[in-house]
Amino acid sequence: MAMMPKRVKFRKSQRGRIRGEAARGNRVVFGDFGLQATQGGWISAATIEAGRIAAQQYLRSEGRLYVRIFPHKPITSIPLETRMGKGKGEPEYWAAVVKPGTVLYEISGVSEEAARLCFARLAHKMPIKVRFLRRRPA
Amino acid sequence: MAEELQVELRQHTGKWNNRRLRRAGKVPAILYGHGKDNIPLAVAADRLAAVLRHGSRLVSLSGAVNESAFIRELQWDTYGLEVLHVDFARIAMHEKLRVNVAIELRGEAPGVREGGVLNQLVHEVEIECPAGSIPEKLSLNVNNLKLDESLTVADLELPQGARCLEPPETILVQCVLPVEVPEEEVAAAEAGPAEPEVISAKKQKEEEEEEQ
């Protein structure tokens, strides 16, 4: 099931710009290892779910996976072969706005080798470049 | 054991001077505490990285100043690759400090063999201990952790003279069965509404009136 907000204030949002790097959510908090974005972009709810399933299938019942991003942004599109004008399109899907440096997923309870292999599978699903990240020293 | 760190005085402060310093392979730092003046310092980035890699929290500064200091705060870049700034706090060896120390799990829990998963809820705890005996990490033995059992702060082995500042009943690690969502629930969630509910000003007013 793709994620989306339960309640929203507005059905549609403007596109916006992704400026700067992630000042928050850029370190491993819940798990031992993380997957960090090195590029910015929109990650759709379907992609987040695909990544989660890929990782979960590798992990099976071992360890625990944390998803650190949530698709808050409605993305609209207009149907094909539509004439210009007639207003903004209808919401098509939901996406998470990701700044470079954002931690996307975290894993706990597995060895580093297993976490690396798991994230390598997950990284194939991502539309942006990502890197493996360890927990920072206390 | 305190590691030695060569420092030099930082003549020019401010954003641009610090950026120049970082380009030259140095890290801006500050020394403060004990009611004395703050001293802006610079330290070699590779030497500092080595000190951090060894897990040292205490350093004896030499060069521009000759004092013992505690690494109170580190500022990292977005990707957690480089240290941007270090805070050194002056200390005396007998002085008691409050520090966050990482928890390391040791051993193999029997509960995992029974199909459980180790769930570490807390990764670091705040302790108060003499500056001379700050541990690098606190090890927590999970060799006796069975399924549906947990270890708390009270089970931590602290160094002599140290006191944990977290409540003793705080659960650090537990061994539980992995949570599996039943297929019926997944199907129900998939059949949920395609669009979220929109909170309109009218609706909110109506709700408020209903409440009244």
Interface residues (C-beta under 8 A of the other chain):
Chain A: M1 M4 P5 K6 R7 V8 K9 F10 R11 E21 A22 A23 N26 R27 D32 Q36 T38 S61 E62 G63 R64 P91 P100 G101 S108 G109 R131 L133 R135 R136 P137 A138
Chain B: L52 G55 W76 T78 Y79 G80 V99 N100 V101 A102 G115 V117 L118 N119 Q120 H123 E124 K137 P178 V186 A189 E190 G192 E195 P196 E197 V198 I199
